[in-house]
Amino acid sequence: MIHVENAIISGKKSLKERMERLSGTFSYDETAYHLPVTFALTGTAVHTADEARAAYQATGENPLVACECLTAAAEATGEDVQPPYTGFLPDAVLRTLGYSLVDGSILGLVIVAGTPQSPDAAASLCRELQEKYMLTFLSGGIVESLTGAGVKVGAELRLVPLGSRPFSAIHFIDIIARVAMMFGGVTPGDADRLLAYAQERAKAIAIVFPGLDDEETAVFDAFRLLGIPILSAGEYEGSEWIRVSASEAVRTGMDLKGIKVSVTAIPIPMACSPAFEGKSIRKEEMFVEFGGGRSPAFELLRFRPGAEVEDGKVRVIGPEIEELKEGSAVPLGLIVEVAGKTMKKEYEPVLERRIHNFVNYGEGTWHVAQRDIIWVRISKEAVSHGVRIEHLGKLIAAKFRMDFPDLLDAVQVTLITNESEVLAAKKEAEKVYEERDERIRGMKDTDVDTFYSCTLCQTFAPNHVCIITPERPALCGAITWLDGRIAYEISPSGANQPV
């Protein structure tokens, strides 16, 4: 058993000695925030060893500052970060996460460090984090444990491998510091406001397995200054670290930070989560593909009277997976029919765009584009686990009902794989597309008397508000004037309001 207090004393002493020996110049590329943690705490742009020591002293020998400076110096002297590890994440990568934080597909941030005794327990924990919409960062032996258990890691899967040592967890803190400065109105050097922002708005937790040395223990203990609870799933006791089993860690951490999520399992043989949305399925990994210029394919969502829609019904017209040749390109018509007392025909294209998200939520399914230029793949691994074309429909139907419970009363999905029937249905779909385009073609700001505000991002950027017009979408690029109008109609007290 490791006594945290003793390790902290030893670790701080070791960090101080290494800071005294620090030499050279160092910085991170592709960021406007220098060494972000140090910059946020002190307002000083540190690039040399002397500047690093001055900042370290100015913060009362803060272990986070020492860790950041030592890590940056090590990378500057040739300790390159090798794949699959990411090391420092550029500002551009953080900005791409912005909309995920806005739309609720990321509910919080987690750092998992150390080396779990059971790879299966580590895999189960990280899968739970994915399914509960948490963006997870990994440092130390946890990465090798996961890959050894067959779990894929990468930023696109929301399992971000920062480095091979737990020391690399400082990049988790520099992300929080940059988000605070980018979106939270925190001025570099305003340490009190940074700490307040982190404690109040950063829904972050740390889960620690065995394998931390004394320096790393001191660094992780300093996370608590930012309101990050330290959950010990290993051999640590003392300080204010919370002892938990690996199976209890996620629930305990989310409860401590007030993160609420209701996850309803979809009865299909693959995991489903926004964590899988950024993945790709390469040609050599796919069992079958639809569209993408290789076969005719389209998707269409239609509003129907309630009597015409049987909730949860999924039909496959044409060959199923077991009748298809591995590696083949097959036609696909994906038709979603919805009914609801508050549903309107003009909502169709907005909901139709969600098909893209929902298909990509499947661990073994992939989707790009829209309308009649879609491209869909199902992986060999998914098929080996029992995934069929029918399950694609079940996933889509279930997600529409989950995400729009007040709008939709029933959803049914038809998947056509017979080529002649796909071509016939595609002609009808093209008529619908043209009708929609004609309705919004050439719309100008002067054509409407109401614009819409958008405050979706205020969950993490409290000073931000966008005004959306027909010619000017929201700053994130994802919310159009029509989206704002429809969102207001669906939820009058929501984030989009008439102006």
C-alpha positions as CSV (number, residue, x, y, z in Angstrom):
1,M,0.0,0.0,0.0
2,I,1.3,3.5,-0.9
3,H,0.7,6.3,1.5
4,V,-0.1,9.3,-0.6
5,E,1.1,11.9,1.9
6,N,4.6,10.4,2.0
7,A,4.7,10.1,-1.7
8,I,3.7,13.7,-2.2
9,I,6.5,15.0,0.1
10,S,9.1,12.9,-1.7
11,G,7.7,13.7,-5.2
12,K,7.7,17.5,-4.5
13,K,11.3,17.3,-3.4
14,S,12.3,15.4,-6.5
15,L,10.5,17.8,-8.8
16,K,12.2,20.8,-7.1
17,E,15.6,19.2,-7.6
18,R,14.9,18.6,-11.3
19,M,13.7,22.1,-11.8
20,E,17.0,23.4,-10.3
21,R,18.9,21.3,-12.9
22,L,16.6,22.3,-15.8
23,S,18.4,23.9,-18.8
24,G,17.8,24.9,-22.4
25,T,14.8,26.4,-24.3
26,F,11.5,24.7,-25.0
27,S,8.0,25.4,-26.2
28,Y,5.0,23.7,-27.8
29,D,4.2,24.1,-31.5
30,E,0.7,24.8,-32.8
31,T,-0.6,26.7,-29.8
32,A,-1.1,30.4,-28.9
33,Y,-0.8,29.6,-25.2
34,H,2.9,28.8,-24.8
35,L,3.1,26.3,-21.8
36,P,-0.7,26.6,-21.1
37,V,-0.9,25.6,-17.4
38,T,2.0,28.0,-16.5
39,F,0.7,30.7,-18.8
40,A,-2.8,30.5,-17.3
41,L,-1.5,30.6,-13.7
42,T,1.1,33.3,-14.1
43,G,0.5,35.1,-17.3
44,T,4.1,34.5,-18.2
45,A,5.1,33.0,-21.6
46,V,7.8,30.5,-20.6
47,H,10.4,29.5,-23.1
48,T,13.6,29.1,-21.1
49,A,14.8,27.3,-18.0
50,D,15.2,30.5,-16.1
51,E,11.7,31.6,-17.0
52,A,10.4,28.2,-15.9
53,R,12.1,28.4,-12.5
54,A,10.7,31.9,-12.0
55,A,7.2,30.8,-12.8
56,Y,7.7,27.7,-10.5
57,Q,8.6,29.9,-7.6
58,A,5.8,32.4,-8.4
59,T,3.3,29.6,-8.0
60,G,4.7,28.4,-4.7
61,E,6.5,25.5,-6.3
62,N,3.3,24.1,-7.9
63,P,3.8,20.5,-9.1
64,L,1.7,21.2,-12.1
65,V,4.1,23.9,-13.3
66,A,7.1,21.8,-12.6
67,C,5.6,18.8,-14.5
68,E,4.6,21.0,-17.5
69,C,8.1,22.6,-17.8
70,L,9.9,19.3,-17.4
71,T,7.7,17.6,-19.9
72,A,8.1,20.4,-22.5
73,A,11.9,20.4,-21.9
74,A,12.1,16.6,-22.4
75,E,10.2,16.8,-25.7
76,A,12.4,19.7,-26.9
77,T,15.6,17.6,-26.3
78,G,14.5,14.8,-28.5
79,E,12.1,12.6,-26.4
80,D,9.7,12.5,-29.3
81,V,6.2,11.1,-28.7
82,Q,5.7,8.0,-30.8
83,P,2.4,6.6,-32.1
84,P,-0.1,5.7,-30.7
85,Y,0.6,8.5,-28.2
86,T,-0.5,12.0,-29.0
87,G,1.5,14.1,-26.5
88,F,0.6,17.7,-26.5
89,L,-2.6,18.3,-28.5
90,P,-2.6,21.4,-30.8
91,D,-5.1,24.2,-30.3
92,A,-6.8,23.2,-33.6
93,V,-7.7,19.8,-32.2
94,L,-9.2,21.3,-29.1
95,R,-11.4,23.6,-31.2
96,T,-12.7,20.6,-33.2
97,L,-14.0,19.2,-29.8
98,G,-16.1,22.4,-29.3
99,Y,-19.3,21.3,-31.0
100,S,-19.2,17.9,-29.2
101,L,-19.1,19.8,-25.9
102,V,-22.0,22.0,-27.1
103,D,-24.3,19.3,-28.4
104,G,-24.1,17.0,-25.4
105,S,-22.2,14.2,-27.0
106,I,-19.4,14.8,-24.5
107,L,-20.6,15.2,-20.9
108,G,-17.3,15.3,-19.1
109,L,-13.5,14.7,-19.2
110,V,-11.7,11.8,-17.6
111,I,-8.0,11.0,-17.2
112,V,-7.1,7.4,-16.5
113,A,-3.5,6.7,-15.5
114,G,-1.3,3.9,-14.2
115,T,-1.3,0.2,-15.0
116,P,-4.4,-1.8,-14.2
117,Q,-3.8,-5.3,-12.8
118,S,-6.6,-6.7,-15.1
119,P,-6.6,-5.6,-18.8
120,D,-10.2,-6.8,-18.9
121,A,-11.2,-4.5,-16.1
122,A,-9.5,-1.6,-17.8
123,A,-11.3,-2.4,-21.1
124,S,-14.7,-2.6,-19.3
125,L,-14.0,0.7,-17.5
126,C,-13.1,2.5,-20.7
127,R,-16.0,1.0,-22.7
128,E,-18.3,2.3,-19.9
129,L,-16.8,5.8,-20.2
130,Q,-17.4,5.7,-24.0
131,E,-21.0,4.6,-23.6
132,K,-21.6,7.3,-21.0
133,Y,-20.4,10.1,-23.3
134,M,-17.2,10.9,-21.5
135,L,-14.0,12.1,-23.3
136,T,-11.3,9.9,-21.9
137,F,-7.5,10.6,-21.8
138,L,-5.0,7.8,-21.0
139,S,-1.5,8.0,-19.6
140,G,0.8,5.2,-18.6
141,G,0.5,1.5,-18.8
142,I,-3.3,1.7,-19.3
143,V,-2.7,2.2,-23.0
144,E,-0.8,-1.1,-23.5
145,S,-3.4,-2.9,-21.3
146,L,-6.2,-1.7,-23.5
147,T,-4.5,-2.5,-26.8
148,G,-3.6,-5.9,-25.4
149,A,-7.2,-6.5,-24.6
150,G,-8.2,-5.6,-28.2
151,V,-9.5,-2.1,-27.5
152,K,-8.8,0.4,-30.1
153,V,-7.5,3.8,-28.9
154,G,-7.3,7.2,-30.6
155,A,-8.8,10.7,-30.4
156,E,-11.4,9.7,-33.0
157,L,-12.7,7.0,-30.5
158,R,-12.6,9.4,-27.5
159,L,-9.9,7.3,-25.9
160,V,-6.9,9.7,-26.2
161,P,-3.5,8.1,-25.4
162,L,-1.4,11.0,-24.1
163,G,1.8,9.2,-23.3
164,S,3.5,6.0,-22.0
165,R,4.1,7.5,-18.5
166,P,1.5,8.9,-16.1
167,F,3.6,12.1,-16.1
168,S,2.0,12.8,-19.5
169,A,-1.3,13.5,-17.7
170,I,-0.2,17.1,-17.5
171,H,-1.6,17.4,-21.0
172,F,-5.0,16.7,-19.6
173,I,-4.6,19.8,-17.3
174,D,-3.2,22.0,-20.1
175,I,-6.4,21.2,-22.1
176,I,-8.6,22.4,-19.2
177,A,-6.4,25.5,-19.0
178,R,-6.7,26.3,-22.7
179,V,-10.4,25.7,-22.7
180,A,-10.7,28.2,-19.8
181,M,-8.7,30.8,-21.8
182,M,-10.3,30.1,-25.2
183,F,-13.9,29.9,-24.2
184,G,-14.3,30.7,-20.5
185,G,-13.1,34.3,-20.4
186,V,-10.1,33.5,-18.2
187,T,-7.3,36.0,-18.5
188,P,-3.8,34.5,-18.4
189,G,-2.3,35.2,-15.0
190,D,-5.7,35.2,-13.2
191,A,-5.1,32.1,-11.2
192,D,-8.2,32.5,-9.0
193,R,-10.5,32.7,-12.0
194,L,-8.9,29.7,-13.6
195,L,-9.4,27.6,-10.5
196,A,-13.0,28.8,-10.1
197,Y,-13.7,28.0,-13.8
198,A,-12.1,24.5,-13.5
199,Q,-14.0,23.8,-10.2
200,E,-17.4,25.1,-11.4
201,R,-17.5,24.3,-15.2
202,A,-14.9,21.6,-16.0
203,K,-16.7,18.3,-15.4
204,A,-13.4,16.4,-14.9
205,I,-12.4,13.4,-12.9
206,A,-9.2,11.3,-12.5
207,I,-9.0,7.5,-12.1
208,V,-5.7,6.2,-11.0
209,F,-4.4,2.6,-11.2
210,P,-1.1,1.4,-9.7
211,G,2.1,2.5,-11.2
212,L,2.6,6.1,-10.3
213,D,6.0,7.1,-8.9
214,D,6.3,9.8,-6.2
215,E,6.6,12.7,-8.6
216,E,3.5,11.6,-10.5
217,T,1.6,11.1,-7.2
218,A,2.4,14.7,-6.3
219,V,1.3,15.9,-9.7
220,F,-2.0,14.1,-9.6
221,D,-2.7,15.3,-6.0
222,A,-2.4,18.8,-7.3
223,F,-5.3,18.1,-9.7
224,R,-7.5,18.5,-6.6
225,L,-6.8,22.3,-6.7
226,L,-8.9,22.4,-9.9
227,G,-11.8,20.5,-8.3
228,I,-10.9,17.2,-9.9
229,P,-11.6,14.2,-7.6
230,I,-8.9,11.5,-7.5
231,L,-10.4,8.0,-7.6
232,S,-7.9,5.4,-6.5
233,A,-8.5,2.1,-8.2
234,G,-5.1,0.9,-7.0
235,E,-2.9,0.7,-3.9
236,Y,-3.0,4.4,-2.8
237,E,-4.5,5.6,0.5
238,G,-4.5,8.8,2.3
239,S,-4.7,12.5,1.5
240,E,-8.2,13.0,0.0
241,W,-7.9,10.3,-2.6
242,I,-11.1,8.2,-2.8
243,R,-10.7,4.4,-2.8
244,V,-12.9,2.6,-5.3
245,S,-13.0,-0.6,-7.3
246,A,-12.5,-0.3,-11.0
247,S,-16.2,-1.3,-11.5
248,E,-17.4,1.6,-9.3
249,A,-15.0,4.3,-10.5
250,V,-17.1,5.7,-13.3
251,R,-20.3,5.9,-11.4
252,T,-18.6,7.4,-8.3
253,G,-16.7,10.1,-10.3
254,M,-19.8,11.1,-12.3
255,D,-21.8,11.4,-9.1
256,L,-19.2,13.5,-7.5
257,K,-19.2,16.0,-10.4
258,G,-22.9,16.0,-10.9
259,I,-22.8,14.4,-14.4
260,K,-26.1,12.8,-15.2
261,V,-26.7,10.5,-18.1
262,S,-29.4,8.1,-18.9
263,V,-28.1,5.4,-21.2
264,T,-30.6,2.9,-22.7
265,A,-29.1,-0.2,-24.2
266,I,-30.1,-0.8,-27.8
267,P,-30.6,-4.6,-28.4
268,I,-28.1,-5.1,-31.1
269,P,-24.8,-7.0,-31.1
270,M,-22.5,-3.9,-31.1
271,A,-21.8,-1.1,-28.7
272,C,-23.3,2.3,-29.5
273,S,-22.0,5.7,-28.4
274,P,-21.0,9.1,-29.7
275,A,-17.5,8.0,-28.8
276,F,-17.4,5.9,-32.0
277,E,-18.6,8.8,-34.3
278,G,-15.1,9.8,-35.4
279,K,-13.9,6.3,-36.4
280,S,-13.2,5.1,-39.9
281,I,-13.7,1.7,-41.4
282,R,-11.0,1.1,-44.0
283,K,-11.5,-1.0,-47.2
284,E,-9.6,-4.0,-45.7
285,E,-11.7,-3.8,-42.5
286,M,-15.1,-3.7,-44.2
287,F,-17.4,-6.6,-44.9
288,V,-19.8,-4.7,-47.1
289,E,-20.3,-1.1,-48.3
290,F,-23.3,0.8,-49.8
291,G,-23.1,3.8,-52.1
292,G,-19.9,6.0,-52.2
293,G,-20.1,5.9,-56.0
294,R,-19.7,2.1,-56.0
295,S,-23.4,1.3,-55.9
296,P,-26.7,3.4,-55.9
297,A,-27.7,4.5,-52.4
298,F,-29.8,7.1,-50.7
299,E,-31.5,8.0,-47.4
300,L,-34.8,9.7,-46.8
301,L,-36.9,10.7,-43.8
302,R,-40.6,11.2,-44.2
303,F,-43.3,12.4,-41.9
304,R,-46.4,10.1,-42.0
305,P,-49.8,9.9,-40.2
306,G,-49.6,7.9,-37.1
307,A,-51.7,5.1,-38.5
308,E,-49.1,4.4,-41.2
309,V,-46.1,4.0,-38.8
310,E,-45.5,1.0,-36.6
311,D,-43.1,2.0,-33.9
312,G,-39.8,0.0,-33.9
313,K,-40.7,-1.9,-37.1
314,V,-37.6,-2.6,-39.3
315,R,-37.8,-4.3,-42.7
316,V,-35.1,-5.4,-45.0
317,I,-36.2,-5.8,-48.6
318,G,-33.6,-7.7,-50.5
319,P,-30.4,-9.7,-49.5
320,E,-29.3,-9.7,-45.8
321,I,-25.6,-9.9,-44.7
322,E,-25.4,-13.7,-44.9
323,E,-26.4,-13.5,-48.5
324,L,-23.7,-11.0,-49.5
325,K,-20.1,-11.6,-50.6
326,E,-17.4,-10.2,-48.3
327,G,-16.0,-7.0,-49.7
328,S,-18.9,-6.3,-52.1
329,A,-20.6,-3.0,-52.9
330,V,-24.4,-3.3,-52.5
331,P,-27.3,-0.9,-53.3
332,L,-29.1,0.6,-50.4
333,G,-32.3,2.5,-49.8
334,L,-32.6,3.8,-46.3
335,I,-36.1,5.1,-45.6
336,V,-37.1,6.4,-42.1
337,E,-40.8,7.1,-41.5
338,V,-41.8,9.0,-38.4
339,A,-45.0,10.1,-36.8
340,G,-45.8,12.5,-33.9
341,K,-48.4,14.9,-32.8
342,T,-45.9,17.8,-32.8
343,M,-43.9,16.7,-35.8
344,K,-44.1,18.8,-39.0
345,K,-43.1,18.2,-42.6
346,E,-40.5,21.0,-42.6
347,Y,-38.6,19.2,-39.8
348,E,-37.8,16.3,-42.2
349,P,-34.4,17.5,-43.5
350,V,-33.2,18.5,-40.1
351,L,-34.0,15.1,-38.6
352,E,-32.7,13.3,-41.8
353,R,-29.3,14.8,-41.1
354,R,-29.2,12.9,-37.8
355,I,-29.1,9.6,-39.6
356,H,-25.4,10.3,-40.3
357,N,-24.7,10.7,-36.5
358,F,-26.7,7.7,-35.5
359,V,-25.1,5.3,-37.9
360,N,-21.7,6.4,-36.8
361,Y,-22.6,5.8,-33.2
362,G,-22.4,2.1,-34.0
363,E,-19.0,0.6,-33.2
364,G,-19.0,-1.3,-36.4
365,T,-20.9,1.0,-38.8
366,W,-19.7,4.0,-40.7
367,H,-21.5,6.7,-42.7
368,V,-20.6,9.8,-44.7
369,A,-22.6,12.4,-46.8
370,Q,-26.3,12.6,-47.1
371,R,-29.3,12.3,-49.5
372,D,-28.4,10.2,-52.6
373,I,-24.6,10.5,-52.2
374,I,-24.3,8.5,-48.9
375,W,-21.6,6.0,-48.3
376,V,-22.1,3.3,-45.6
377,R,-19.9,0.5,-44.4
378,I,-20.3,-2.4,-42.0
379,S,-17.0,-3.9,-40.6
380,K,-15.9,-7.5,-40.7
381,E,-15.6,-7.5,-36.9
382,A,-19.2,-6.3,-36.5
383,V,-20.5,-9.0,-38.8
384,S,-18.5,-11.6,-36.9
385,H,-20.3,-10.5,-33.7
386,G,-23.7,-11.0,-35.4
387,V,-24.4,-7.5,-36.8
388,R,-26.9,-7.6,-39.7
389,I,-28.4,-4.9,-42.0
390,E,-31.5,-5.1,-39.9
391,H,-29.5,-3.9,-36.9
392,L,-28.7,-0.7,-38.7
393,G,-32.4,0.0,-38.8
394,K,-32.9,-0.9,-35.2
395,L,-30.1,1.5,-34.2
396,I,-31.6,4.4,-36.2
397,A,-35.1,3.8,-34.9
398,A,-34.0,3.5,-31.3
399,K,-31.9,6.7,-31.4
400,F,-34.6,8.8,-33.0
401,R,-37.0,7.8,-30.2
402,M,-34.4,8.4,-27.5
403,D,-33.3,11.8,-28.8
404,F,-36.7,13.2,-29.8
405,P,-39.1,11.7,-27.2
406,D,-41.3,14.8,-27.2
407,L,-41.4,15.1,-31.0
408,L,-41.8,11.6,-32.3
409,D,-44.3,9.0,-31.2
410,A,-43.3,6.3,-33.7
411,V,-40.4,5.5,-36.0
412,Q,-40.1,2.7,-38.5
413,V,-37.2,2.0,-40.9
414,T,-37.1,0.2,-44.2
415,L,-33.7,-0.9,-45.7
416,I,-33.8,-1.9,-49.4
417,T,-30.9,-3.9,-50.8
418,N,-32.6,-5.1,-54.0
419,E,-31.1,-3.0,-56.8
420,S,-34.2,-2.5,-58.9
421,E,-36.3,-1.5,-55.9
422,V,-33.5,0.8,-54.7
423,L,-33.4,2.6,-58.1
424,A,-37.2,3.0,-58.2
425,A,-37.3,4.4,-54.6
426,K,-34.4,6.6,-55.3
427,K,-36.3,8.4,-58.1
428,E,-39.1,9.2,-55.6
429,A,-36.5,10.4,-53.1
430,E,-35.0,12.8,-55.7
431,K,-38.4,14.5,-56.2
432,V,-38.5,15.1,-52.4
433,Y,-35.0,16.6,-52.4
434,E,-35.9,19.0,-55.2
435,E,-39.0,20.1,-53.5
436,R,-37.0,20.9,-50.3
437,D,-34.3,22.7,-52.2
438,E,-36.9,24.9,-54.0
439,R,-38.3,25.9,-50.6
440,I,-35.1,27.3,-49.2
441,R,-33.1,28.2,-52.4
442,G,-31.8,31.8,-52.4
443,M,-33.1,32.7,-49.0
444,K,-31.6,36.1,-47.8
445,D,-31.5,37.9,-44.5
446,T,-34.0,40.4,-45.9
447,D,-36.5,37.6,-46.5
448,V,-37.2,37.1,-42.8
449,D,-38.2,39.3,-39.9
450,T,-36.8,37.1,-37.2
451,F,-33.3,35.9,-36.5
452,Y,-32.3,33.4,-33.7
453,S,-29.9,33.5,-30.9
454,C,-27.8,30.5,-29.9
455,T,-26.4,29.9,-26.5
456,L,-25.7,26.2,-26.8
457,C,-22.0,26.6,-26.0
458,Q,-22.5,28.5,-22.8
459,T,-22.2,25.3,-20.9
460,F,-18.4,25.7,-21.3
461,A,-18.1,29.2,-22.9
462,P,-20.3,31.4,-20.6
463,N,-19.6,34.6,-22.5
464,H,-20.6,33.3,-26.0
465,V,-23.8,34.0,-27.9
466,C,-24.4,33.8,-31.6
467,I,-27.0,35.5,-33.8
468,I,-28.1,33.3,-36.6
469,T,-29.5,34.6,-39.9
470,P,-30.3,32.9,-43.2
471,E,-26.9,34.0,-44.6
472,R,-24.9,33.6,-41.4
473,P,-24.9,30.3,-39.5
474,A,-23.6,30.0,-35.9
475,L,-19.9,30.4,-35.3
476,C,-19.6,26.6,-34.8
477,G,-20.8,26.2,-38.4
478,A,-23.3,23.6,-37.4
479,I,-26.5,25.6,-36.6
480,T,-28.3,27.2,-39.5
481,W,-31.2,29.7,-39.4
482,L,-33.7,26.9,-40.2
483,D,-32.1,24.8,-37.5
484,G,-32.6,27.6,-35.0
485,R,-36.2,28.2,-36.0
486,I,-37.1,24.5,-35.8
487,A,-35.2,24.1,-32.5
488,Y,-37.2,27.0,-31.0
489,E,-40.5,25.4,-32.2
490,I,-39.5,22.1,-30.7
491,S,-38.2,23.6,-27.4
492,P,-39.4,27.2,-26.8
493,S,-37.3,27.5,-23.6
494,G,-34.2,26.1,-25.2
495,A,-30.9,27.5,-26.4
496,N,-32.3,29.1,-29.6
497,Q,-34.5,32.1,-29.1
498,P,-36.1,34.6,-31.6
499,V,-34.4,38.0,-31.9
